Amino acid sequence: MGKPKILIVEDEKKLSRVLQLELEYENYETEIAEDGKIALAEMEQKKWDLVLLDIMLPKLSGLEVLRRVRRFDETTPILLLTARDQVHDKVSGLDLGANDYITKPFQIEELLARIRVHLRNPISKRENGDVFTVGDLYVNVSSREVKRNEKQIELTPREFDLLVCLLKNKNIVLTREQLIEDVWGFDYYGDTNVVDVYIRYLRQKIDKGYDQTYIQTVRGVGYTIKDKDTET
């Protein structure tokens, strides 16, 4: 087996060189892309085991690169490097399909640990052909089709994964920590209220306007999908 290949997308030359030296010392094969357009071309033309993607890039922002890449590649782990600490920037990146983020300045040991986690647990969790139903709600994991009462529902990738996680564990209450671990697939270092944000998004699309609501809050514990609407 060859060395894992990591693409470093970073326009700050000093930082990109430090990352390259550290990663190659750890026996990874690396390349550097200094702007968003080069990065997108690299990801279109080559297969990478993992991508480190800075958000603030010339020519094409990291978030735009991420958006475009996820149209043709849903599986390569992408870790965002960002100097921003606002929750909405992190949520935007995760919602577009990033697997993790790390805020600058960071310790190289932490970055290496996260890289090891993602290389050890590649994203291949989506079961082919699985269909989940509850009442008039229908979800096909393979086609990523979601319908309620035969009406098509459009979900973002993160909303879809959260819904599937809840359906896999129907009638079981999941804590915020369990949902983060299953849906985002990494040890989350930020506030767990990101789960509450996405639960609100899901409720707007899945339950709003219906007498029967499926997504339930269990106060002080977490969330579940139940077959029948119950008071919680």
Secondary structure, 3 states (H helix, E strand, C coil): CCCCEEEEECCCHHHHHHHHHHHHHCCCEEEEECCHHHHHHHHHHCCCCEEEEECCCCCCCHHHHHHHHHHHCCCCCEEEEECCCCHHHHHHHHHCCCCEEEECCCCHHHHHHHHHHHHHCCCCCCCCCCEEEECCEEEECCCCEEEECCEECCCCHHHHHHHHHHHHCCCCCEEHHHHHHHHHCCCCCCCCHHHHHHHHHHHHHHCCCCCCCCEEEECCCEEEECCCCCCC
